Amino acid sequence: MTEGSAAEPGTRTRRQGGRRGARAAGGPAGRRGSRVPYWGAIGAAVGVVVVAWFARGRVTPVAAGYPAPDFEVVDTLGGPVTLADFRGKVVLLNIWATWCGPCREEMPSMQALYEAFPRDRFEIAAVSIDAPAGDTDAEGNPGGDPVAFARELGLTFPILLDPSGGIQRVYQTTGVPESFVIGPKGTIYKKVAGSTAWDSETNVGLVRRLIGTG
């Protein structure tokens, strides 16, 4: 795979600015139902720390062919999760929200892609930027329950939480969903601004090539 794949446009919900961080909605240990702990961990002034990579005073471009910026969000139990945790795997980083229609539309295809590859080679990091349920974010979007959302759609890939929206600033996104396919060594191979069919032949083929089975 040649680095520098073109960004792919899609349908998305645009945001003004950008805000808002599982390890699985229903991952290996059945952690989907843990709702109280994660808001307790991140709601009380425990800011989500997001680390950007800088080069000579400039933010590294977040685009195909460049290193993916590191980040720290939390899982549904409030535990920290970083990009480094996925090192050695192909990662689909998806930034989304429960109030985003295009996000909901593409989730089933993400689940299909997730099920197509082994966990030691491929992982999804779906980072929710939702405010807590009952609240609203800075742009007036309603808060949501990412765990309940994932359960409703039958999602088993990791749902991560970043209600501060720091990951959007680091990844220079302007709406949701926005996604990045990141190689085993941390290089971005594809950026998608908007929803897409993640189980398409093109996307499955990309992941297959990156994990070395195609």
C-alpha positions in Angstrom: 0.0 0.0 0.0 1.4 3.4 -1.0 1.1 6.0 1.6 -0.9 9.1 0.8 -4.3 7.8 -0.1 -6.7 10.6 -1.0 -9.2 11.7 1.5 -12.7 10.4 0.8 -15.7 12.7 1.1 -19.0 11.5 2.5 -22.2 12.6 4.3 -21.7 14.1 7.7 -23.1 16.5 10.2 -21.0 19.7 10.4 -20.1 21.3 13.7 -18.9 24.7 14.6 -15.6 24.2 16.2 -15.7 20.7 17.5 -15.8 19.2 21.0 -16.0 16.3 23.1 -14.2 9.9 24.5 -14.8 2.6 25.2 -13.0 0.4 25.3 -15.9 -1.7 24.1 -19.5 -1.2 24.0 -19.6 -4.9 24.3 -16.0 -5.9 23.8 -14.4 -9.0 25.1 -15.4 -8.6 28.7 -18.9 -7.5 28.1 -18.4 -4.0 29.3 -21.3 -2.5 27.3 -23.6 -2.0 30.3 -21.2 0.1 32.4 -22.8 3.5 32.4 -22.4 5.2 35.8 -18.6 4.8 36.2 -17.5 6.5 33.0 -19.4 9.7 33.6 -18.3 9.8 37.2 -14.7 9.5 36.0 -14.9 12.1 33.3 -17.5 14.5 34.5 -15.9 15.9 37.6 -13.2 18.1 36.3 -11.2 15.1 35.1 -10.2 16.7 31.7 -9.5 14.4 28.9 -6.0 14.9 27.9 -5.3 15.0 24.2 -1.7 15.1 23.0 -0.9 16.7 19.6 2.3 16.1 17.7 4.2 19.2 16.9 7.1 19.7 14.5 9.2 22.8 14.6 6.4 24.8 16.1 3.8 23.7 13.6 1.0 21.1 14.0 1.7 18.1 11.9 -0.8 17.8 9.1 -3.5 15.2 9.8 -3.7 13.6 6.4 -2.8 10.4 4.5 0.9 9.8 4.6 1.5 11.6 7.9 1.8 10.2 11.5 -1.5 9.9 13.3 -1.5 12.3 16.4 -1.6 10.6 19.7 -4.6 11.1 22.0 -5.9 10.0 25.3 -9.6 9.4 25.8 -11.4 7.1 28.2 -13.3 3.8 28.0 -16.7 3.2 29.5 -15.2 2.5 32.9 -13.2 5.7 32.9 -9.9 4.0 32.1 -7.4 5.9 29.8 -7.0 4.7 26.2 -4.4 6.1 23.9 -3.5 5.5 20.3 -0.3 3.8 21.5 -2.5 1.1 23.0 -3.3 -0.1 19.4 0.3 0.0 18.1 1.0 -2.9 15.8 -2.6 -3.1 14.6 -4.5 -1.5 11.8 -6.9 0.9 13.5 -10.1 2.6 12.2 -10.4 5.7 14.3 -14.0 7.0 14.0 -15.1 10.3 15.6 -18.9 10.4 16.0 -21.9 11.3 18.2 -25.3 9.8 19.0 -27.1 12.8 17.6 -25.4 12.4 14.2 -27.6 10.7 11.5 -24.8 9.8 9.2 -22.9 8.3 12.1 -25.8 6.0 12.8 -26.0 5.1 9.1 -22.4 3.9 8.8 -22.2 2.0 12.1 -23.5 -1.3 10.8 -20.9 -1.4 8.0 -18.2 -0.6 10.7 -19.5 -3.6 12.6 -19.2 -5.8 9.5 -15.6 -4.6 8.9 -14.8 -5.3 12.6 -16.1 -8.9 12.3 -14.1 -9.5 9.1 -10.6 -9.4 10.8 -9.0 -10.8 13.9 -8.5 -8.6 17.0 -4.8 -9.1 17.0 -4.5 -7.4 13.6 -7.4 -4.9 13.4 -9.3 -2.7 15.8 -11.8 0.0 15.8 -11.6 3.0 18.1 -15.0 4.8 17.9 -14.7 8.0 19.9 -18.0 9.5 21.0 -17.9 13.3 21.4 -21.3 13.3 23.2 -22.0 15.5 26.2 -23.5 13.4 29.1 -27.1 12.5 28.7 -29.3 15.3 29.8 -26.8 18.0 29.0 -25.9 19.9 25.8 -22.6 20.6 24.3 -21.2 24.1 23.5 -23.0 24.0 20.1 -26.3 23.1 21.6 -26.3 19.4 20.5 -28.1 17.1 23.0 -26.0 14.8 25.2 -26.4 11.1 24.7 -25.6 7.6 26.0 -23.1 6.1 23.7 -23.3 2.7 25.5 -27.0 2.5 25.0 -26.6 3.6 21.4 -24.1 0.8 20.7 -26.3 -1.8 22.4 -29.3 -0.7 20.3 -27.3 -1.2 17.1 -25.6 -4.4 18.3 -22.1 -2.9 18.1 -19.3 -4.9 19.7 -16.3 -2.7 18.8 -14.7 -0.4 21.3 -16.7 2.8 22.1 -14.5 5.5 23.6 -15.5 8.7 25.2 -14.2 12.3 24.7 -16.9 14.8 25.8 -14.3 17.6 25.9 -13.9 17.4 22.1 -10.2 17.5 22.3 -9.7 14.8 19.8 -11.5 16.9 17.2 -9.1 19.7 17.7 -6.1 17.4 17.4 -7.4 15.6 14.3 -8.5 19.0 12.8 -12.0 17.7 12.1 -14.9 20.0 11.2 -17.9 17.6 11.6 -19.0 14.1 12.4 -18.4 11.5 11.4 -14.8 11.7 10.4 -12.6 8.7 10.2 -9.0 7.7 9.8 -7.5 4.4 8.8 -4.1 4.1 10.6 -1.5 1.6 9.8 0.4 -0.7 12.3 3.2 1.8 12.6 1.0 4.8 13.2 0.8 6.3 9.7 -2.5 7.6 8.4 -3.5 5.8 5.1 -7.0 7.2 4.6 -9.2 10.0 5.9 -12.9 10.0 5.3 -14.9 13.2 6.1 -18.5 11.9 6.4 -20.1 8.5 6.3 -19.1 5.6 4.1 -19.7 1.9 3.5 -16.9 0.5 5.6 -17.7 -3.0 4.4 -17.2 -2.1 0.8 -14.7 -4.0 -1.3 -12.4 -0.9 -1.3 -12.3 -0.5 2.4 -12.0 -4.2 3.2 -9.2 -4.5 0.6 -7.3 -1.6 2.2 -7.4 -3.1 5.7 -6.5 -6.5 4.2 -3.4 -5.0 2.5 -2.4 -3.1 5.6 -2.5 -6.2 7.8 -0.6 -8.1 5.2 -3.2 -10.7 4.2 -4.0 -9.5 0.8 
